[in-house]
Amino acid sequence: MARRFLRRRTLVIASIIVALSVGIVFASIPYLPRPPARTIQAPITHDIRGGSQNNPGVFSVLLQGVSNNDNFAIGVNVINGIATFCVMPESNYLSWFSRNSTGGIPFSFDGCILNQQTSQTTLRFTPNSQGNWDLVAVNTSPGTITVEYTPA
């Protein structure tokens, strides 16, 4: 009789331990580390001519083969001024670029999932569809600026 009670008590305790362990595992899932953000492979430095609202200087970094909901982190540093950074689908950028081949068309920020004016920061963004995306630096000031893109 004592053995039965001891065996039953052992099974109950073991069941409680297993249930608590499973609960802890499921409760900790949201706290697991996310995969590292994608970034560029090597630093990129580029001069961007001065411009205006109607004829801005621009430079685009192409992000190829983006998967849906990829997380990106790219460092930017602007020398001699500030730039407005826009992340948009490549098709939007190419459409504006071809229409603006002779100048005079303001940059269209409508399709940007990130639109940030800065001189130095780490840009963090998550494209909402797969395909090719452009990280565009826009210079609307009259002087030439230098933009440095770095892996983050």
Protein Blocks (a to p, Z undefined) as FASTA:
>chain_A
ZZmmmmmmmmmmmmmmmmmmmmmmmmmmmmpccddddddfbdcddddddddfklccdddd
ddehiaehiacddddddehiacddddddfklmmmmmmmmmngoiacdfklpcbdcddfbd
cdddddfbecddddddddfbfbdcddddddZZ
